[in-house]
Amino acid sequence: MPSETSENTQKVEHYVLPSISIIIPVHNEKLVIERRLTNISETNYPKEKMEVIVTDSGSDDRTREIIFERFRRKSCFLLKMREEERPMLLT
């Protein structure tokens, strides 16, 4: 049974941790994106203090599907999905 002091210490440590954003830029990452999201979700950092921002630059493989499926199965942190517009070449 944990002591009252250790419980209080855990509460204080949790309180002082800052909120963080993890930004993952992706493009055709179907082979690695699920493993990357799993790595992030398995961290010891408090999930309520994390947000994950995935920026997709127009993937044409299954990257987006894998990301959405992953978050549908296990909503352990906030996902913000943003698709960037590809820059146009001016001639």
DSSP file (Angstrom, degrees, kcal/mol; ACC not computed):
  #  RESIDUE AA STRUCTURE BP1 BP2  ACC     N-H-->O    O-->H-N    N-H-->O    O-->H-N    TCO  KAPPA ALPHA  PHI   PSI    X-CA   Y-CA   Z-CA
    1    1 A M              0   0    0      0, 0.0     2,-0.0     0, 0.0     0, 0.0   0.000 360.0 360.0 360.0 125.3    0.0    0.0    0.0
    2    2 A P        -     0   0    0      0, 0.0     2,-0.1     0, 0.0     0, 0.0  -0.317 360.0-113.0 -67.2 147.6    1.5    3.3   -1.0
    3    3 A S     >  -     0   0    0      1,-0.1     4,-1.9     4,-0.0     5,-0.2  -0.365  22.4-114.1 -75.6 160.5    2.2    5.8    1.7
    4    4 A E  H  > S+     0   0    0      1,-0.2     4,-2.4     2,-0.2     5,-0.2   0.870 116.5  56.2 -61.9 -36.3    0.3    9.1    1.8
    5    5 A T  H  > S+     0   0    0      1,-0.2     4,-2.4     2,-0.2    -1,-0.2   0.927 106.7  47.5 -62.7 -46.0    3.5   11.0    1.1
    6    6 A S  H  > S+     0   0    0      1,-0.2     4,-2.4     2,-0.2    -1,-0.2   0.880 111.3  51.7 -66.2 -36.3    4.2    9.1   -2.1
    7    7 A E  H  X S+     0   0    0     -4,-1.9     4,-2.1     2,-0.2    -1,-0.2   0.918 111.2  47.6 -63.0 -43.3    0.6    9.6   -3.3
    8    8 A N  H  X S+     0   0    0     -4,-2.4     4,-2.3     2,-0.2    -2,-0.2   0.895 110.8  51.7 -64.1 -40.1    0.9   13.4   -2.6
    9    9 A T  H  X S+     0   0    0     -4,-2.4     4,-2.9     1,-0.2     5,-0.2   0.919 108.8  50.5 -62.9 -43.8    4.2   13.4   -4.5
   10   10 A Q  H  X S+     0   0    0     -4,-2.4     4,-2.4     1,-0.2    -1,-0.2   0.905 110.4  50.1 -61.3 -41.3    2.7   11.7   -7.5
   11   11 A K  H  X S+     0   0    0     -4,-2.1     4,-2.2     2,-0.2    -1,-0.2   0.916 112.5  46.4 -63.6 -42.9   -0.2   14.2   -7.5
   12   12 A V  H  X S+     0   0    0     -4,-2.3     4,-2.1     2,-0.2    -2,-0.2   0.930 112.5  49.7 -66.5 -45.2    2.2   17.2   -7.4
   13   13 A E  H  X S+     0   0    0     -4,-2.9     4,-0.8     1,-0.2    -2,-0.2   0.910 112.5  48.4 -60.2 -41.2    4.5   15.7  -10.1
   14   14 A H  H >< S+     0   0    0     -4,-2.4     3,-0.6    -5,-0.2    -1,-0.2   0.896 110.4  52.1 -64.6 -40.0    1.4   15.1  -12.3
   15   15 A Y  H 3< S+     0   0    0     -4,-2.2    -2,-0.2     1,-0.2    -1,-0.2   0.872 108.5  48.9 -65.7 -38.6    0.2   18.6  -11.7
   16   16 A V  H 3< S+     0   0    0     -4,-2.1    -1,-0.2    -5,-0.1    -2,-0.2   0.577  83.7 107.1 -84.5  -7.8    3.4   20.4  -12.6
   17   17 A L  S << S-     0   0    0     -4,-0.8     2,-0.1    -3,-0.6     3,-0.0  -0.513  70.9-126.1 -69.6 134.8    3.9   18.5  -15.9
   18   18 A P        -     0   0    0      0, 0.0     2,-0.2     0, 0.0    -1,-0.1  -0.389  22.1-103.5 -77.3 158.3    3.2   20.8  -18.9
   19   19 A S        -     0   0    0     -2,-0.1     2,-0.3    31,-0.1    31,-0.2  -0.596  44.9-159.4 -73.7 143.4    0.8   19.9  -21.6
   20   20 A I  E     -a   50   0A   0     29,-3.3    31,-1.5    -2,-0.2     2,-0.4  -0.907  15.7-147.3-128.8 155.5    2.6   18.8  -24.8
   21   21 A S  E     -a   51   0A   0     -2,-0.3     2,-0.6    29,-0.2    31,-0.2  -0.982   8.0-159.2-119.0 133.3    2.0   18.6  -28.5
   22   22 A I  E     -a   52   0A   0     29,-2.8    31,-3.1    -2,-0.4     2,-0.5  -0.964  10.9-159.1-112.3 119.8    3.6   15.9  -30.6
   23   23 A I  E     -a   53   0A   0     -2,-0.6    31,-0.2    29,-0.2    29,-0.0  -0.875   8.5-173.7-105.8 124.9    3.6   16.8  -34.2
   24   24 A I  E     -a   54   0A   0     29,-3.2    31,-2.1    -2,-0.5     2,-0.4  -0.912   8.2-160.0-120.0 103.6    3.9   13.9  -36.8
   25   25 A P  E     -a   55   0A   0      0, 0.0     2,-0.3     0, 0.0    31,-0.2  -0.696  21.7-174.2 -79.4 132.7    4.4   15.0  -40.4
   26   26 A V  E     +a   56   0A   0     29,-3.2    31,-2.4    -2,-0.4     2,-0.2  -0.941  26.1 168.7-131.3 150.8    3.4   12.1  -42.7
   27   27 A H  S    S-     0   0    0     -2,-0.3    29,-0.0    29,-0.2    31,-0.0  -0.759  82.8 -21.8-156.8 111.7    3.5   11.2  -46.3
   28   28 A N  S    S+     0   0    0     -2,-0.2     3,-0.2     1,-0.1    34,-0.0   0.948  82.3 149.6  51.9  57.9    2.8    7.6  -47.4
   29   29 A E    >>  +     0   0    0      1,-0.2     4,-2.6     2,-0.1     3,-1.8  -0.018  15.2 130.2-107.4  26.8    3.8    6.2  -44.0
   30   30 A K  T 34 S+     0   0    0      1,-0.3     4,-0.3     2,-0.2    -1,-0.2   0.766  70.8  56.1 -57.5 -26.2    1.6    3.1  -44.0
   31   31 A L  T 34 S+     0   0    0     -3,-0.2    -1,-0.3     1,-0.1     4,-0.1   0.714 124.2  17.8 -78.7 -19.7    4.5    0.8  -43.1
   32   32 A V  T <> S+     0   0    0     -3,-1.8     4,-2.1     2,-0.1    -2,-0.2   0.573  97.0  88.9-127.5 -13.4    5.4    2.7  -39.9
   33   33 A I  H  X S+     0   0    0     -4,-2.6     4,-2.5     1,-0.2     5,-0.2   0.877  89.2  50.7 -65.6 -38.9    2.6    5.0  -38.7
   34   34 A E  H  > S+     0   0    0     -4,-0.3     4,-2.2    -5,-0.2    -1,-0.2   0.923 111.5  48.6 -64.9 -41.5    0.8    2.4  -36.6
   35   35 A R  H  > S+     0   0    0      2,-0.2     4,-2.5     1,-0.2    -1,-0.2   0.896 111.0  51.3 -62.7 -39.7    4.0    1.5  -34.8
   36   36 A R  H  X S+     0   0    0     -4,-2.1     4,-2.1     2,-0.2    -2,-0.2   0.924 110.9  47.0 -64.1 -44.6    4.8    5.2  -34.2
   37   37 A L  H  X S+     0   0    0     -4,-2.5     4,-2.4     1,-0.2    -1,-0.2   0.865 111.3  52.2 -65.5 -35.6    1.4    5.9  -32.7
   38   38 A T  H  X S+     0   0    0     -4,-2.2     4,-1.5    -5,-0.2    -2,-0.2   0.927 107.5  52.2 -64.6 -44.7    1.7    2.8  -30.5
   39   39 A N  H  < S+     0   0    0     -4,-2.5     3,-0.3     1,-0.2     4,-0.2   0.920 112.0  46.2 -55.9 -45.1    5.1    4.1  -29.3
   40   40 A I  H >< S+     0   0    0     -4,-2.1     3,-1.4     1,-0.2    -1,-0.2   0.914 110.8  51.5 -66.1 -42.9    3.5    7.4  -28.4
   41   41 A S  H 3< S+     0   0    0     -4,-2.4    -1,-0.2     1,-0.3    -2,-0.2   0.729 105.1  58.1 -69.4 -20.2    0.5    5.9  -26.7
   42   42 A E  T 3< S+     0   0    0     -4,-1.5    -1,-0.3    -3,-0.3    -2,-0.2   0.404  80.6 113.7 -90.7   2.6    2.8    3.7  -24.5
   43   43 A T  S <  S-     0   0    0     -3,-1.4     4,-0.1    -4,-0.2    -3,-0.0  -0.287  73.4-126.0 -68.6 161.0    4.7    6.6  -22.9
   44   44 A N  S    S+     0   0    0      2,-0.1    -1,-0.1     3,-0.0     3,-0.1   0.430  73.9 116.5 -86.4   0.0    4.3    7.2  -19.2
   45   45 A Y  S    S-     0   0    0      1,-0.1     2,-0.1     2,-0.1     5,-0.1  -0.472  83.6 -93.4 -70.7 139.9    3.3   10.8  -19.9
   46   46 A P    >   -     0   0    0      0, 0.0     3,-1.8     0, 0.0    -1,-0.1  -0.326  30.0-143.2 -57.9 124.8   -0.3   11.6  -18.7
   47   47 A K  G >  S+     0   0    0      1,-0.3     3,-1.6     2,-0.2    31,-0.4   0.824  97.8  61.2 -61.1 -33.4   -2.5   11.2  -21.7
   48   48 A E  G 3  S+     0   0    0      1,-0.3    -1,-0.3    29,-0.1    29,-0.1   0.604 103.5  52.0 -71.6  -8.4   -4.7   14.1  -20.7
   49   49 A K  G <  S+     0   0    0     -3,-1.8   -29,-3.3   -30,-0.1     2,-0.4   0.244 100.4  81.4-107.0  10.7   -1.7   16.4  -21.1
   50   50 A M  E <   -a   20   0A   0     -3,-1.6    28,-0.9   -31,-0.2     2,-0.4  -0.908  49.5-178.2-118.7 143.4   -0.8   15.2  -24.6
   51   51 A E  E     -ab  21  78A   0    -31,-1.5   -29,-2.8    -2,-0.4     2,-0.5  -0.994  14.4-150.9-132.4 144.2   -2.1   16.0  -28.0
   52   52 A V  E     -ab  22  79A   0     26,-2.9    28,-2.2    -2,-0.4     2,-0.6  -0.961   7.8-166.0-115.2 125.0   -1.0   14.4  -31.2
   53   53 A I  E     -ab  23  80A   0    -31,-3.1   -29,-3.2    -2,-0.5     2,-0.6  -0.946   2.9-165.8-113.2 116.0   -1.1   16.5  -34.4
   54   54 A V  E     -ab  24  81A   0     26,-2.4    28,-2.5    -2,-0.6     2,-0.6  -0.900   0.7-165.5-103.5 123.4   -0.7   14.5  -37.6
   55   55 A T  E     -ab  25  82A   0    -31,-2.1   -29,-3.2    -2,-0.6     2,-0.5  -0.927   5.9-164.2-111.5 111.3    0.0   16.6  -40.7
   56   56 A D  E     -ab  26  83A   0     26,-2.4    28,-2.3    -2,-0.6     2,-0.3  -0.820  12.2-157.0 -99.0 128.1   -0.5   14.6  -43.9
   57   57 A S  S    S-     0   0    0    -31,-2.4    26,-0.1    -2,-0.5    -1,-0.1  -0.241  71.2 -62.3 -99.5  46.2    0.9   16.0  -47.1
   58   58 A G        -     0   0    0     -2,-0.3   -31,-0.1     1,-0.1    -1,-0.1   0.881  65.9-165.1  86.1  40.0   -1.4   14.2  -49.4
   59   59 A S        -     0   0    0    -33,-0.2    -1,-0.1     1,-0.1     5,-0.1  -0.273  11.0-168.6 -56.4 140.5   -0.6   10.5  -48.8
   60   60 A D        +     0   0    0      3,-0.0    -1,-0.1     4,-0.0     2,-0.1   0.207  66.3  71.4-117.5  14.5   -2.0    8.2  -51.5
   61   61 A D  S    S-     0   0    0      0, 0.0     3,-0.3     0, 0.0     4,-0.2  -0.161 110.2 -75.0-103.0-154.0   -1.4    5.0  -49.6
   62   62 A R  S  > S+     0   0    0      1,-0.2     4,-2.6     2,-0.1     5,-0.2   0.222  92.3 114.8 -92.2  15.0   -3.4    3.8  -46.6
   63   63 A T  H  > S+     0   0    0      1,-0.2     4,-2.2     2,-0.2    -1,-0.2   0.920  78.3  44.1 -52.3 -53.1   -1.7    6.2  -44.1
   64   64 A R  H  > S+     0   0    0     -3,-0.3     4,-2.5     1,-0.2    -1,-0.2   0.901 113.3  51.3 -62.6 -42.1   -4.9    8.2  -43.3
   65   65 A E  H  > S+     0   0    0     -4,-0.2     4,-2.6     1,-0.2    -1,-0.2   0.918 110.3  49.5 -60.6 -44.0   -7.0    5.0  -43.0
   66   66 A I  H  X S+     0   0    0     -4,-2.6     4,-2.4     2,-0.2    -1,-0.2   0.907 111.0  49.9 -62.7 -42.6   -4.6    3.5  -40.6
   67   67 A I  H  X S+     0   0    0     -4,-2.2     4,-2.0    -5,-0.2    -2,-0.2   0.949 113.5  44.5 -62.2 -49.8   -4.4    6.6  -38.4
   68   68 A F  H  X S+     0   0    0     -4,-2.5     4,-1.7     1,-0.2    -2,-0.2   0.891 113.6  50.5 -64.9 -38.8   -8.2    6.9  -38.2
   69   69 A E  H  X S+     0   0    0     -4,-2.6     4,-2.2    -5,-0.2    -1,-0.2   0.917 108.5  53.2 -63.5 -42.6   -8.6    3.2  -37.5
   70   70 A R  H  X S+     0   0    0     -4,-2.4     4,-1.9     1,-0.2    -2,-0.2   0.904 112.1  44.0 -59.0 -43.5   -6.0    3.4  -34.7
   71   71 A F  H  < S+     0   0    0     -4,-2.0    -1,-0.2     1,-0.2    -2,-0.2   0.765 110.2  55.3 -77.2 -24.7   -7.8    6.2  -33.0
   72   72 A R  H  < S+     0   0    0     -4,-1.7     3,-0.3    -5,-0.2    -2,-0.2   0.888 111.7  44.4 -71.5 -38.4  -11.2    4.6  -33.4
   73   73 A R  H  < S+     0   0    0     -4,-2.2     2,-0.4     1,-0.3    -2,-0.2   0.890 131.4  14.7 -71.4 -41.0   -9.9    1.4  -31.6
   74   74 A K     <  -     0   0    0     -4,-1.9     2,-1.7    -5,-0.2    -1,-0.3  -0.800  62.8-169.3-143.4  94.2   -8.1    3.1  -28.8
   75   75 A S        +     0   0    0     -2,-0.4    -4,-0.1    -3,-0.3     3,-0.1  -0.614  32.3 144.6 -86.4  84.6   -8.8    6.7  -28.1
   76   76 A C        +     0   0    0     -2,-1.7     2,-0.3     1,-0.2    -1,-0.2   0.591  65.4   9.7-101.7 -12.7   -6.0    7.3  -25.7
   77   77 A F  S    S-     0   0    0     -3,-0.3     2,-0.2    -6,-0.1    -1,-0.2  -0.977  90.5 -76.1-157.7 168.8   -5.1   10.9  -26.6
   78   78 A L  E     -b   51   0A   0    -28,-0.9   -26,-2.9   -31,-0.4     2,-0.5  -0.458  39.8-158.2 -73.5 134.0   -6.3   13.7  -28.7
   79   79 A L  E     -b   52   0A   0     -2,-0.2     2,-0.5   -28,-0.2   -26,-0.2  -0.950  10.5-175.2-113.4 131.9   -5.8   13.5  -32.5
   80   80 A K  E     -b   53   0A   0    -28,-2.2   -26,-2.4    -2,-0.5     2,-0.5  -0.978  11.8-164.3-122.2 116.1   -5.8   16.6  -34.7
   81   81 A M  E     +b   54   0A   0     -2,-0.5     2,-0.4   -28,-0.2   -26,-0.2  -0.874  11.2 174.8-105.0 128.6   -5.5   15.6  -38.4
   82   82 A R  E     -b   55   0A   0    -28,-2.5   -26,-2.4    -2,-0.5     2,-0.6  -0.995  19.7-151.0-135.5 129.0   -4.6   18.2  -40.9
   83   83 A E  E     -b   56   0A   0     -2,-0.4   -26,-0.2   -28,-0.2     2,-0.2  -0.889  18.7-143.6-101.7 121.9   -3.9   17.8  -44.5
   84   84 A E        -     0   0    0    -28,-2.3     2,-0.3    -2,-0.6    -2,-0.0  -0.518  16.7-117.1 -80.6 148.1   -1.5   20.3  -46.0
   85   85 A E        -     0   0    0     -2,-0.2    -1,-0.1     1,-0.1     3,-0.0  -0.651  31.7-116.1 -79.5 140.6   -1.9   21.6  -49.4
   86   86 A R        -     0   0    0     -2,-0.3     2,-0.1     1,-0.1    -1,-0.1  -0.588  33.9-108.6 -76.5 138.1    0.9   20.7  -51.7
   87   87 A P        -     0   0    0      0, 0.0     2,-0.3     0, 0.0    -1,-0.1  -0.382  31.0-127.8 -66.6 143.9    2.8   23.8  -52.9
   88   88 A M        -     0   0    0     -2,-0.1     2,-0.5    -3,-0.0    -3,-0.0  -0.721  16.3-125.3 -91.6 142.3    2.3   24.6  -56.5
   89   89 A L        -     0   0    0     -2,-0.3     2,-0.5     2,-0.0    -1,-0.0  -0.747  20.2-148.8 -86.4 130.0    5.2   25.1  -58.8
   90   90 A L              0   0    0     -2,-0.5    -1,-0.0     1,-0.1     0, 0.0  -0.855 360.0 360.0 -99.4 130.8    5.3   28.4  -60.6
   91   91 A T              0   0    0     -2,-0.5    -1,-0.1     0, 0.0    -2,-0.0   0.419 360.0 360.0-110.9 360.0    6.9   28.4  -64.0
